[in-house]
């Protein structure tokens, strides 16, 4: 479906002045350790970073404004990269006439409201939760999520699973006009079977990656993926016993936290696998389309963009709800590792990705087809009463 675009000229003019005045501040806000990786993986050059960061700020401040202004007609929002390399914050709406006045925002008229798309998404989750439609009964139906950029609920499937996907949609009773099928490369798998930010070993056997340093009262530790270990499992870093899993949830969620004894030192850093570290400044959630980087022991430091939120991933052991999807590559052993934005905002921990058969990573998959998922950081902190260590 072609989306009709309505550009708010007055808003763009106003935004141009904001971009100009904010350039010096924005360039200072971007961690220098990320510049090379962003250029390598995303083609974002240093001169484009100030404009990108300003667009990211607009996304943080104007999303709530757009929700209020369009109400039931609000159809989601995202950061989009233009053909000339610049960035734009876009808001979708089903309103027949989109009113102006949101600075720096492009308004697009679309067919379905976010409320309607989320209702279809919720119905698919309900059907999947039935005993007959567990993961084993949906071979080749990998994941589904609301995608505001295409104004649809996108269902990712194997090329051979079209009939299973059609049966799934028919059983749900959702409006088929709200659904779009997308062929996915590989099968979604958790990535804990090899060894990762920083590598750790569980029960002297399986290997994963450290997420973010945290505290819980007087206790110290770090967050990671739930599929990496169960409560009580021991953890070693650099062949030294450091602690154990205190809480873990998988599937449904993919979250955990590991205690670290008082003799060990926590740092508010994420490894960039080039001899340096990125400072963690906070945990403000980035918008769809925002750029970010991931750290893990297997594939190191990789960058890309957020392609979807609130994704249901159909792992072979059961579904995980509410994950964020990206086009960043990952490999076995990266599980639990850190996701962070250029301005130092922690986003989550690696859950898994669509890995081609027989491959240990999806880095050879074209970026446009790559799907890697992370569990959001803030819900982990909230669920376990944790405090993020900041620099």
C-alpha positions in Angstrom: 0.0 0.0 0.0 1.3 3.4 -0.9 1.2 5.8 2.0 0.1 9.4 1.3 2.6 11.9 2.7 1.7 15.2 4.2 4.8 17.3 5.0 4.4 20.1 7.5 6.4 22.8 5.8 6.2 25.3 8.6 7.4 22.6 11.1 10.4 21.7 8.9 11.4 25.3 8.6 11.2 25.7 12.4 13.1 22.4 12.8 15.9 23.6 10.5 16.7 26.4 13.0 16.7 23.9 15.8 19.1 21.6 14.0 21.5 24.5 13.3 21.6 25.7 16.9 21.9 22.3 18.3 24.7 21.0 16.1 27.6 21.8 18.5 25.8 20.3 21.5 24.7 17.2 19.6 28.2 16.4 18.3 29.5 16.5 21.9 26.7 14.2 23.1 27.7 11.3 20.8 30.2 8.9 22.4 33.4 8.9 20.2 33.7 5.2 20.6 30.6 4.7 18.5 31.6 6.9 15.5 33.6 4.3 13.6 31.0 1.5 14.2 28.1 3.7 13.1 30.0 4.6 9.9 30.9 1.0 9.2 27.5 -0.6 9.9 25.1 2.2 9.1 26.9 4.5 6.8 26.3 7.4 9.3 29.2 9.7 8.9 30.5 12.1 11.7 29.0 15.1 9.9 25.5 13.5 10.0 25.5 12.7 13.6 24.3 16.1 15.0 21.2 16.0 12.7 20.5 12.4 13.7 20.8 13.2 17.4 18.4 16.1 17.1 15.9 13.9 15.3 16.3 11.4 18.2 15.5 14.2 20.6 12.4 15.2 18.6 11.3 11.6 18.8 11.6 11.5 22.5 9.7 14.8 23.1 7.1 14.8 20.3 5.7 11.3 20.4 3.5 12.1 23.4 2.4 15.3 21.7 1.4 13.4 18.6 -0.5 10.8 20.7 -2.5 13.6 22.4 -3.1 15.5 19.2 -4.4 12.6 17.1 -6.0 10.5 19.8 -7.7 7.4 18.4 -6.4 8.4 15.0 -2.7 8.0 16.1 -1.0 5.3 14.0 2.5 5.1 15.5 5.8 6.9 14.9 9.3 6.1 13.8 12.7 7.6 12.7 13.3 7.3 9.0 16.4 7.9 7.0 15.9 9.8 3.7 17.6 9.1 0.4 20.0 12.1 1.0 21.2 10.5 4.3 19.3 12.9 6.6 16.9 11.7 9.2 13.2 12.5 9.8 10.8 11.7 12.6 7.5 10.5 11.1 4.0 10.2 12.7 1.2 8.2 11.1 -2.5 9.1 11.5 -5.8 8.0 10.1 -7.2 11.5 10.4 -8.5 12.8 7.1 -6.9 16.2 7.5 -3.7 16.2 9.5 -3.3 19.4 11.5 0.1 21.1 11.6 2.0 22.4 14.5 4.3 19.6 15.7 7.8 20.9 15.2 10.2 18.8 13.2 7.6 16.1 12.4 6.4 14.7 9.1 2.8 13.5 9.2 1.6 10.6 7.0 -2.0 9.6 6.4 -2.5 5.8 6.7 -5.4 3.3 6.8 -5.2 1.7 10.2 -4.9 3.2 13.6 -2.3 2.0 16.1 -5.2 0.9 18.3 -6.6 -1.4 15.6 -3.2 -2.9 14.8 -2.5 -3.6 18.4 -5.9 -5.3 18.7 -4.9 -7.6 15.8 -1.6 -8.2 17.5 -3.2 -9.1 20.8 -5.6 -11.5 19.1 -2.7 -13.4 17.4 -1.0 -13.6 20.8 -4.2 -15.1 22.3 -4.5 -17.7 19.6 -0.8 -18.7 19.9 -1.3 -19.2 23.6 -3.9 -21.9 23.0 -2.5 -25.4 23.5 -3.1 -26.4 19.9 -1.2 -23.4 18.6 2.0 -23.7 20.6 5.3 -23.3 18.8 5.4 -26.9 17.6 2.0 -26.4 15.9 3.2 -23.3 14.0 6.3 -24.5 12.1 7.8 -21.8 10.0 5.7 -19.0 11.6 8.6 -17.2 13.3 7.4 -13.9 14.8 4.8 -11.1 14.6 4.7 -7.4 15.5 3.0 -4.1 14.8 5.0 -2.2 12.1 3.9 1.5 11.9 6.2 2.1 8.9 4.0 -0.2 6.8 0.8 0.3 8.8 0.4 -3.5 9.3 0.9 -6.4 11.7 3.9 -8.1 10.1 4.1 -11.9 10.4 7.6 -13.2 9.6 7.5 -16.7 8.1 9.7 -19.2 6.3 9.0 -19.3 2.5 7.5 -22.8 2.9 5.1 -21.8 5.7 2.6 -19.7 3.8 -0.3 -22.2 4.4 0.5 -22.4 8.2 0.5 -18.6 8.4 -2.8 -18.4 6.5 -4.3 -21.0 8.9 -3.0 -19.0 11.9 -4.5 -15.7 10.7 -7.8 -17.5 9.8 -8.0 -19.1 13.3 -7.5 -15.7 14.9 -10.3 -14.0 13.1 -8.4 -10.7 12.7 -9.0 -8.4 9.8 -6.7 -9.8 7.1 -6.2 -6.2 5.7 -4.2 -5.4 8.9 -1.8 -8.3 8.3 1.3 -8.6 6.0 3.5 -11.7 5.5 7.2 -11.3 5.3 9.7 -14.0 4.4 12.4 -14.4 7.0 15.9 -15.7 6.6 16.7 -18.5 9.0 14.9 -19.6 12.2 14.7 -17.6 15.5 17.1 -19.2 18.0 18.4 -18.1 21.3 22.2 -17.5 21.1 23.5 -18.9 24.4 25.2 -22.1 23.0 28.6 -20.7 22.5 30.3 -18.1 24.7 29.8 -12.4 26.0 29.5 -7.2 26.3 31.9 -9.5 28.4 31.9 -13.3 28.3 30.7 -15.4 31.2 30.3 -19.1 31.8 27.3 -20.8 33.4 27.8 -23.9 35.5 31.2 -24.5 33.9 29.4 -25.3 30.6 27.2 -22.9 28.6 28.4 -19.4 27.6 26.7 -16.0 27.5 27.3 -12.2 27.6 27.0 -9.7 30.4 24.3 -7.1 29.9 24.5 -4.0 32.3 25.9 -3.5 35.8 23.2 -3.0 38.4 22.6 -2.9 42.1 19.7 -4.2 44.2 19.9 -2.6 47.6 23.4 -3.4 48.8 23.8 -6.2 46.4 25.8 -5.9 43.1 25.3 -7.7 39.9 24.3 -7.5 36.2 21.3 -8.2 34.0 21.3 -10.7 31.2 19.0 -13.1 29.2 16.8 -15.6 31.0 17.6 -18.4 28.7 21.2 -18.2 29.7 20.6 -19.8 33.2 18.3 -20.8 36.0 18.1 -19.6 39.6 21.1 -20.9 41.5 23.3 -21.5 38.5 26.9 -20.5 39.1 28.7 -17.8 37.0 32.4 -17.4 36.2 34.1 -14.5 34.5 37.7 -14.9 33.3 37.7 -18.3 35.0 36.9 -16.7 38.4 33.7 -17.5 40.3 31.8 -14.2 40.7 28.2 -15.1 41.7 25.0 -16.8 40.6 21.6 -16.3 39.0 19.2 -14.7 41.4 16.1 -14.6 39.2 15.4 -15.9 35.7 12.4 -16.0 33.3 12.2 -17.9 30.0 10.1 -18.3 27.8 7.3 -15.7 27.9 10.1 -13.3 29.0 13.8 -13.5 28.4 15.3 -11.8 31.5 17.5 -12.5 34.4 19.9 -11.0 36.9 23.1 -12.4 38.3 24.6 -11.4 41.7 28.3 -10.4 42.0 30.1 -10.7 45.3 31.3 -7.6 47.0 35.0 -8.3 46.2 34.3 -7.5 42.5 34.1 -4.1 41.0 31.2 -3.0 38.8 31.7 -0.4 36.0 29.0 1.6 34.1 30.5 0.6 30.8 29.8 -1.5 27.7 32.8 -3.0 25.8 33.3 -1.9 22.2 35.7 -4.7 21.4 38.3 -2.2 20.1 40.1 -1.7 23.4 37.6 0.8 24.8 34.3 1.2 26.6 31.1 3.2 26.1 29.7 4.9 29.2 26.1 4.0 30.2 24.3 7.3 30.8 20.7 6.0 31.4 18.0 3.8 29.9 15.7 6.1 27.9 14.0 3.9 25.3 14.8 4.8 21.7 12.2 5.1 18.9 11.6 2.7 16.1 14.1 3.6 13.4 16.7 4.8 15.9 20.3 3.6 15.6 22.0 1.6 18.3 24.9 -0.8 18.8 25.2 -4.3 20.4 28.1 -5.8 22.4 28.7 -9.6 22.6 31.6 -12.0 22.9 31.0 -13.8 19.6 30.5 -11.1 17.0 31.8 -8.2 19.1 30.6 -4.7 18.5 27.8 -4.3 15.8 25.4 -1.5 15.0 22.1 -1.0 13.2 18.6 0.2 13.7 15.4 -0.7 15.6 13.0 -2.2 13.1 10.1 -3.1 15.3 8.8 -3.1 18.9 6.6 -5.4 21.0 7.5 -8.4 18.8 6.3 -11.9 19.7 9.0 -14.4 18.8 8.0 -18.1 18.4 11.1 -19.9 19.7 11.0 -23.7 19.6 10.5 -23.9 23.4 7.7 -21.4 23.4 6.9 -17.7 22.7 8.6 -14.7 24.2 6.5 -11.5 24.2 7.4 -7.8 24.0 10.8 -8.1 22.4 12.4 -5.4 20.2 13.6 -6.3 16.7 16.7 -4.9 15.0 18.7 -5.5 11.8 22.0 -5.9 13.8 23.8 -9.2 13.3 24.4 -11.5 16.2 25.8 -15.0 16.9 25.7 -17.8 19.4 27.2 -16.6 22.7 26.1 -13.0 22.2 22.9 -13.8 24.3 22.5 -11.5 27.3 24.8 -8.8 25.9 24.3 -5.1 25.9 22.3 -2.9 23.5 23.1 0.9 23.8 22.5 4.1 21.8 25.1 6.6 20.6 24.1 8.9 23.5 24.7 6.2 26.0 21.2 5.0 26.7 21.0 1.3 27.6 18.2 -0.4 25.6 18.2 -4.1 26.5 19.9 -7.5 26.4 20.2 -9.9 23.5 17.6 -12.6 23.2 18.2 -14.3 19.8 18.0 -14.0 16.1 17.0 -15.7 12.9 20.1 -17.8 12.2 20.5 -19.6 8.8 20.6 -23.4 9.1 24.0 -24.6 10.2 25.3 -21.1 10.9 26.6 -19.7 14.2 25.5 -16.2 13.3 23.4 -14.2 10.9 26.0 -11.6 9.9 26.0 -13.0 6.3 22.3 -12.4 6.0 21.5 -9.2 4.1 20.7 -6.3 6.5 17.2 -5.9 5.0 16.4 -9.5 5.9 18.2 -9.8 9.2 16.2 -10.1 12.4 17.8 -10.0 15.9 15.8 -9.5 19.1 16.5 -8.0 22.5 14.6 -7.9 25.8 14.0 -4.3 26.8 16.1 -3.1 29.8 13.6 -1.0 31.7 11.1 -3.8 32.2 14.0 -6.0 33.6 15.0 -3.3 36.1 11.3 -2.8 37.1 10.5 -6.6 37.4 13.4 -7.3 39.8 13.7 -3.9 41.6 17.2 -3.2 40.1 19.0 0.1 39.7 21.1 0.7 36.6 24.7 1.7 37.3 25.4 4.9 35.4 28.6 6.9 34.5 
